[in-house]
Amino acid sequence: MPLIAQGARPSPNIWNHPDRYELENRAADPDRVIEAAMHRRRPWAGARVLDIGCGTGFHLPRFAALAAHVVGVEPHGRLVEYARRRCARLPTVEVRQGVAQALPLPDASVDVVHARWAYFFGPGCEPGLAEIRRVVRRGGAAFIIDNDATRSSFGRWFRQAFPSYDPDRVERFWARQGYARDSLDIRWRFERREDFEAVVRIEFPPAVAERILVEHDGLEVDYAVNLWWRLF
Ligand SMILES: C[S@@+](CC[C@H](N)C(=O)[O-])C[C@H]1O[C@@H](n2cnc3c(N)ncnc32)[C@H](O)[C@@H]1O
């Protein structure tokens, strides 16, 4: 297995700090707003689910609780191993090394695709979207989760960190690709301030991170996300 499959987008937060990213995943969306919104659009009980860019496989057991079969695809070899260890006792879950642009799956073989903060960040991800069209069967759905930079504390921090990000351009891109949007309000909820600080420091450049830590007290952050979705 190569360390990193060709075509991966550098993801220094999880590549360099998988344990801190675990803290982030545990803190993100404790009310499971994202899962509920997806499930309203296309339930996955008994279905075949694909998680693209599954990282350490945090979401795989959650899908496996209802789905018939779950595949995680992830380019980084160490994260593939992490995800496999996490799911070792779950017979319906498998993790394959690969990238969104060349999914290691046959045509028309999955019902629900999930990609959370992974690869699909608007213009430039057309090859991955073509692969989704290839592997999803009729009646299936694809869900892409990313940040809504126009709203919430997190969105404001995101704009400060990445001032060239253009939310209108991203929105036009998804509309052209036939994806609709659900605007969701989630939150980060940490148990310890030091965990919050550690996560802020892997998500934002140092100057922005230090400003956030001065300005924002407590253990919670309001966080707006976009759920882009399409039925097939
Ligand atoms: C920020 S992490 C999110 C991980 C996971 N979705 C989660 O929510 O825990 C982004 C992930 O996308 C993966 N990734 C990067 N380029 C990719 C590509 N071309 N195709 C699929 N996944 C990719 C990274 O290796 C990383 O694991």
The ligand as an ORCA input file, in Angstrom:
! r2SCAN-3c Opt
* xyz 0 1
  C     -10.683     16.828      7.020
  S     -10.518     15.116      6.738
  C     -12.175     14.512      7.045
  C     -12.195     13.032      7.338
  C     -13.581     12.422      7.566
  N     -14.479     12.675      6.456
  C     -14.200     12.876      8.854
  O     -15.196     13.636      8.796
  O     -13.723     12.465      9.901
  C     -10.370     15.048      4.955
  C     -10.073     13.658      4.431
  O     -10.161     13.643      3.007
  C      -9.163     12.780      2.526
  N      -8.878     13.091      1.105
  C      -7.954     13.957      0.614
  N      -7.953     13.927     -0.723
  C      -8.892     13.021     -1.100
  C      -9.327     12.529     -2.365
  N      -8.805     12.979     -3.503
  N     -10.280     11.589     -2.365
  C     -10.821     11.134     -1.209
  N     -10.443     11.554      0.005
  C      -9.501     12.493      0.063
  C      -7.996     13.057      3.453
  O      -6.990     12.072      3.394
  C      -8.689     13.151      4.790
  O      -8.772     11.927      5.437
*
